[in-house]
């Protein structure tokens, strides 16, 4: 069985360039707004790979208005500043290890 070992997020919501290491069973624990659902949405997007099939932020609320654009540009939603970033490219990559210890990376194609 393949095991997820790392998650790489570049320009994904409030994560500018972050690598998360996963070992064995990994738990995402934190206060509201810490980014738990954002990480899971990134993993879902990388695995599903199509905008139509991705249902962003379903853990928080059934009628979420989050979109791929709002994740990549880092939507803040404040009156002073709507987005953290202007037009940019985002990347979500997942690193797995096989039973024979070989590693491979699966990622959504570069997105803008």
N, C-alpha and C positions, 0 to 999 in steps of 0.2 A: 504494500500500500504506500502511496506517495504521502509525504508529510510536508505541510507548509512550513517553511523555515524563516522567510522574510517577506515583508510587505514594504514596497517602496512607493511613496506618494510625492509627486512633484506638482506643485500648483493645484492642489486638491483641497478646496475650501480654505481653512486656515493653516493647512500644512504646506509650507513653502518647499521644503526638501527634507523629507523625514523617512528614515528606515526603521521599521519595527521588527524586532527579532522574536520569532515564535519558537518555543521549545516544548515538546510534549503537548500537554493541554494548556492552552493559553486563554486567559480570562481578560476581558476588558472591563476594568472597574474604574469608576470616577464619578464626579458630581455631574449634574445636569449641565450640558453645554461643553463638556470636556473633549468630545469628539469620538465617543464610542460608536454611535450610529454612523458617523461620517466614515470611519474606517471600514465598517461592515458594508456600507454602500459602495465604497471603492472596490472591495473584494468582489461584491456582486457584479459591479460593472465590468471588471476584468474577466470574470468567468462567463457572463452572459454575452458581453460584447456588442449588444445592440441597444440603442436608446429606447426603442419601442417596448422592449421586454423588461426594462429596468424600472422598478418601483422604488424611487428614492425615499429615504427616511420613513419607511413604513413602521419602524419600531416606535417612532414618536407619535405619529398620528396618521390616520387612514387617508386623509385628503391632503397630504403634503404638497407644497408648491415648489419644492426643490427641483431643479433641473440640472442637466449636464453643464449648461452655461453658468449657472449660479455656483456650482461646485468649482469649476475651473477658474473662474474669475474671483472667487472668494466673496460671495455676496454678504455684505454686512447689514444692509437694510436700514441704515441710519439716515437721518435727513442730511447730515453733513457729508457723508460718503457712502455711496451705494455699494461700490465694489472695492475690495482690497487691491485688485490688479486690473489693469486695462486688458486689451486684447493680448492673449498669451496662449501658450501651449501647455497642456497638462499631461501627466503620465501616471499610470497605475501599473505596477509590475509586481508579480508574485513569484517568489523563488520556492521551488519544491525540491525535495531530495527523494530519490527512488530507493527501493529496498537494496539495490546494489551500490548505494552511496553516490551514484552520479547525480548531478544537480542540473536542473533546467529552469529557465525563466519563462513565465507566461505573462503576457501583458496586453492590455488594451493597446490598440495602435495609438500613435500620438494624436491627441485631440486638441482642438482649439476652441 
